Structure formats: C-alpha cells, structure tokens
Amino acid sequence: MVKEFEDHAAYKIGLTGGTLEDLEVTKRAPEGTEIIRFGDNAATLAAFTSGQVDVLVTGNTVAAKLSADAPEMSLESKLIIKESPAFIGVKKGDFDLLQWVNVFILHKKLGGELNEISETWLGQPLPALPTF
C-alpha cells in the first residue's frame, strides 16, 4: 500500500512523462523504483487499467475522470505529491477584469460554491486558497 514515497519502490509506477507528477516522483521516489513513462494521459490510463503498472500517478482531474468512468475500479487517492493550484491569467494592466475575477472568486468561496465546484470537477474538497 502506498502511504509515502518510500512505498513506491515495491511497485511499478505509471505516469505521463514530462508532467509535474513525473518531475516530483523522479525527484522523491527511492532509488530503484521502477517508473514507466507514457507519452500522454490516455496511454498512462490504458496501462493502469490493463494492469501494465501497479500504481497510477496523475493529476487529480485525470484521476477523478477515471474514477467516474470506471467506478468498478474503486480507485483511492493514496498520496498527494504536491498541491498544485490553478491560476487565472489576466492581461497586464486590465485592472477592471482583475477586480471582477477577485470578487467572483471571493463570492463563490464565501457562498460555498467554490468548494462544490471543486468536489464536482476535481473529486475533492477545495484546499485552502493562497493568500498573498
């Protein structure tokens, strides 16, 4: 069972090459861990669902989609590798749009809708929002 990075050494790990997950697992997995890289998420998921790898390392949105598409697999999240917040980009100097986005997020956060959106689309509660 995978509870921490040291546990990865006992399994064949499948992930998509060049992703945040690849960088973190490569950096933190114990020496000797068998990491199998695939060219895209579809190939990584196919390898996992067909049993070519023991553990799937992927982003939460990919895992949530697989869990929804194949509930019989009874997937469980075992280890969060890294909190990876999403960002909204606004063209430099567009202060009005920036303020609108900030108010929108605050409104959805205070009303609980932002957490509902996270649960619906990411399959997990909203983590704490960063404060700057």
Buried (B, 14 or more C-beta within 10 A) or exposed (E): EBEEBEBBEBBBBBBBBEBEBBBBBBEBBEEEBBBBBBEEBEBBBEBBBEEBBBBBBBBBEBBBBBBEEEEEEEBEEEEEBEEEEEEEEBEEEEEEEBEEBEEEEEEBEEEEEBBEEBEEEBBBEBEEEEEE
